[in-house]
Structures are given as C-alpha cells and as structure tokens.
Amino acid sequence: MLFRDDGPSVVLPPPPPPPPQPQCGFVNLVPQHPMHMQFPPQAACVVLPRGAFLDAEVRDVWAANLQDELSHIAALLPHYPCVCVDTEFPGTVHDSRTPRHLRGPRESYALVKKNVDDLKLLQIGIALSGPSGRCPVAWQFNLRGFDAGRDPHAPASIAMLRAQGMDFATLQQFGVDPGAFASGFYQCGLACGGLTWAAFSGAYDFAYLAKVLGGGCPLPDTPEGFLAQVRALFGPAVLDVKRLARFCGEGIRGGLEQVAAALGVERAAGRAHCAGSDSLLTCDVLLAMVDRFFRDNNVLVHAGAIVGLV
C-alpha cells in the first residue's frame, strides 16, 4: 500500500511501534488495548511526499481513490490510534428560541436530531495521531448526494462554504457515495472500538457520522440513546476537545480558532471550514492540551461527555 505523489518521493519504513514511555502524555490519551490484533496486515512500506513530515497535507478523497486511501488509513491506524474528526454540512435549518447557553441536553439534542435527520453531509475530515506525534497526512472525504436546488440548507452556510472553496457540482459528480464510505469505515479498522475519537464541539460531527454509518436512518429519540449509539460505533474513548478546553488552566473559551490561538497552535494546512483542515487543527489542539494540561492526568476521565448533550 503506497501513498503516491506526482513529485519526488522518499520511501520510509513503517512507523515504529509505540514506545514504552510515550511522549506528550499520550499514554493518557489512548486506552491500552492489544491494537495489533484488531487491524488488517500492515503494508511493507509507506511512501510519503518529500518533506511530508515538515508540511502537513490534506488529501482529498473522491470515489475514484476511496479504496486506496482507506487502505492507507488501515495500514497507519496501529501506529496512530487517535482519530480526530470534523464534518461539514449545509448549516442548520431548525433553531430554538431558547438561548444556546440556557438549553438543557434534551433540547440541545432535539435540535441536533432535527437538523441531522433532515440535512445531508458534505465532507468528513480525519486526522490521526499517535505516540510519535501527528500523522503528516489528513484525509478529506468529499461526499455526493447534496443538491442545493432540492435539498434543505441554510443559504448563508452554503455561501460561506463556496467562499472557502467547496465546489458542489464537483461533489455531486465525483464525490464518494455515503454507503461506500460506511462500508469502507467498517472494513478499514475505524470501527474496531479500540481507538480514541475526538472532535471539537462534536455533537453534530458524531451525529452526522452516526447517520452515514447507519445508512441514513433517523437518529435515536433521546440524548441517552444517541450517546449509547456513539459508544457502540466509536468505542468508549470519545472526547470533545471544546469540553477539554474548560479544564486547561483556568479554562479556555471560544471556537476552534480561538482555542487554537490561545494555545499558540497554528493551522498546518488548508482553510477553515474545510473538514480535512479543521480535523488537522483539532488534532494539533488536542495534542497541545494533552502535553500542557493532561500530562499527569488521565484525559479519558472526560470520555463520553459531548458538549451540549451532558
């Protein structure tokens, strides 16, 4: 299994197995499972673009290269068992008169469910990390199926995504079928249950993933049912990086960009509101948090707590 690139490349051996004493407090980030027993056989070597360990790459995934890129992810997961995810979707069409900070878990989840049930997912970003650091490649899965002329959406959100470079005609013509993504997700090892998953303010991210992996079926009716579904799909180690920010020093508030700035973390590649780039930034923010604030504490005590739903 190879990472191919049109430019000069170097052949690197597979990443080394996790060291006994991981750096950056990573031992507190991933449950200790026999990971090597839960994945397909590894590739003999991995080819990365020259300089990939210096400059991160966001790799677009379309229908034509879906299987190749899922094979690459399968080969890397044993060495990078922490998965940071971000999703892009056509905004929200349902809202509440209750201010966000006054909504309880049931009202918050009811809005998530209404919007996710009615709307279609556009992009999924996945970035990986492990004891040796963050994988230099993140993946941006571009999904087909959304038609702005037919499907419900928030016009302002669609305009913003277009301004950030999203081409909806290209998504429709060359994008990944959601069913094919779901099948590949289960086959490549992402559903093994022994990984750590993370998202920033992840209610919508995990809800949209749950919808795609469930074949488009409606989400559970209650927040308790949804959290049980999340645990069944992604395992017990599910983190919300926005929630973790509250426990960093005296607490860090704001969105992903604000939290990254407070930690001195810069965007490694891509643009905001693109799923691959945002998953990469989420990954770097999480690693910075673990290094500075959770080195001697088990960050997994916060697992399962998704902002707004608990």
FENVEN-V790613 format. One record per residue. D_CENTER is the distance of its C-alpha to the mean C-alpha in Angstrom with 1 decimal. Layout:
BEGIN
d_center
D_CENTER
D_CENTER
END
This chain:
BEGIN
d_center
22.6
22.4
20.4
22.9
23.7
26.8
27.8
29.1
27.1
27.5
27.2
25.5
25.9
23.0
21.3
23.6
23.0
21.7
24.8
26.6
26.1
22.5
22.4
20.5
20.7
17.9
20.2
19.2
15.5
15.5
18.0
20.9
20.9
22.8
19.7
22.0
23.3
20.2
19.3
21.3
23.7
22.5
23.6
26.7
25.1
22.2
23.2
21.3
22.6
25.2
24.0
20.3
20.2
21.6
19.6
15.9
15.2
12.8
13.8
14.2
14.3
17.1
19.2
21.4
19.1
16.6
18.5
19.0
15.4
14.4
17.5
16.3
13.0
15.4
17.8
15.4
13.7
17.0
16.9
13.3
12.5
9.8
6.2
3.8
0.5
4.1
7.0
10.6
13.6
17.3
17.7
19.5
23.0
23.8
24.5
26.8
29.8
28.8
27.2
23.6
24.8
27.4
25.3
25.1
22.3
24.1
24.6
21.0
19.7
22.4
21.2
17.6
19.2
21.6
19.3
16.7
19.7
21.4
18.9
17.0
13.4
13.5
10.3
6.9
5.2
4.3
6.3
8.7
11.4
14.6
18.1
19.1
16.3
13.3
13.3
14.9
13.0
9.5
9.3
9.5
10.6
13.4
14.7
18.4
20.3
20.4
23.8
24.5
28.2
27.6
24.4
24.0
22.1
22.6
24.6
23.6
19.9
20.8
23.1
20.5
18.0
21.1
22.1
18.8
19.6
18.1
20.9
21.1
24.0
22.2
19.2
21.9
23.9
21.6
18.2
16.7
18.3
15.9
18.1
17.8
14.0
14.5
17.2
15.5
12.5
15.4
17.5
15.4
14.7
11.2
13.3
15.7
15.2
15.7
12.3
10.8
7.4
6.5
5.7
8.7
11.2
9.0
11.9
11.2
7.5
8.7
12.0
11.2
9.4
12.5
14.7
13.8
14.0
17.2
18.8
18.8
20.8
21.0
19.0
21.2
23.8
23.2
20.5
21.8
21.4
17.8
16.9
18.8
16.9
13.5
15.4
16.8
13.7
11.5
14.4
15.8
13.6
11.0
10.9
10.8
11.2
13.5
15.7
15.9
17.2
20.2
21.3
21.3
25.0
26.4
23.1
20.9
20.5
19.0
15.8
13.2
15.9
18.6
17.0
16.2
19.8
21.2
19.8
21.0
17.6
17.7
15.3
15.5
15.3
15.0
15.5
14.2
12.9
11.6
8.0
8.1
10.1
8.4
5.2
8.4
10.2
8.1
8.5
12.1
12.8
11.9
14.1
16.7
16.9
17.3
19.9
21.9
21.8
20.8
22.5
25.2
23.4
21.1
17.9
17.3
20.0
17.5
15.4
15.3
16.1
13.9
15.5
18.2
18.3
20.3
END
